[in-house]
Amino acid sequence: MNRLRTSLLIGTFLVLLLSSCVSGLSITRQIPAEANLHGIQALRVEPTKAYSMPRRPVPSWVEGSGQLELTIPSGYSSSLSRDVSYAATRTLERAIQSTDHLSVTSSRTAEAVIRSEITFMDLSERLIERSESEGSEEKSYFLVQSATVALSIKVVETATGSILYTSNYVDKITKEYLIGNRMWDPTSNTYKIIRRFTFTRSPSFLPLFEDILHSFEKTIARQLAPSTVTEWVSLAPNKPKDPAAKEIYWLVDKGEYRLAYREFLNLYHLTGDWRWGYNAAVLLQGFGNLDEAIVLMDEVYATYPINQVLQTLTRMKDARRDQQKVEMQLSGECVEEYTLITQLYTEGR
């Protein structure tokens, strides 16, 4: 009896879960770049200027407090600053190549050049000990390495020397390595330190700096070139239930967006229900007809001025403005004039 009751409860839960699922679709919209490169699409990347270390940043040996068994040579190399600057140059090249609109060129006649500099570097390494409980004689020993780097870039127009864009990036990363344990040795009836590492010196710092620089790539790409973002947009739910709309939602779930759009539009014209006009407009945007989607959503909002329709209509208009700005950035038109027009349009609306 209990098993039957449990099965019924699970079945009821699944029905409620499935019925509560809301149909929708993924919509990709364009995001303008922060930089205005005036339509320039090929950039030359100059070698990144290295940071000059005023002195050796870490001792030659990493020593634990009284634990000579774990003392190891430092992983610092005198070539680190040069290696990090080289990694920064590669980071900039990869960031540019990852965009859909920019490319890297080695031509001396490139319309713009990226100049960059490592403006700050810091690193540290030390041994620390931890125990599972306070006062415990059994301990674990870790090598802790930290790296901090700051990168500055500017995009310069070759013909005029004008600075088109500048930005700065900074971050810190820390990594730990287990290098030993202090454990009870029943053979000698005392505590001994067991080494847990096989390296003859502490690991190189370069991979830490490379990881930080790699984390800058997506940000740099979005700043220099237009990008896209994909968002999930839900349709208005079929509540209260309309049997005529049930099959249309199934079309959406199967990805038949154009057919679903036509069916929702016909149902909207037939019944005047705002939900079907709303859904038709969202589907229009989904397959790229943004202007027509805004016209239809405007019509729906004029008859049904509810918050859900207003929010989606506003989102559509924002997407259109972003799309127009991207087109101007790629064509080299004056984005500042576009911004002024947008502000006047917004204030007068």
PyMOL commands that set and color helices and strands:
alter all, ss='L'
color gray80, all
select helices_A, chain A and resi 2-20+80-97+206-224+243-253+257-271+274-286+290-303+307-331+335-348
alter helices_A, ss='H'
color red, helices_A
select strands_A, chain A and resi 24-31+42-45+61-64+67-73+103-104+112-130+139-157+163-185+190-195+227-234
alter strands_A, ss='S'
color yellow, strands_A
deselect
rebuild
show_as cartoon
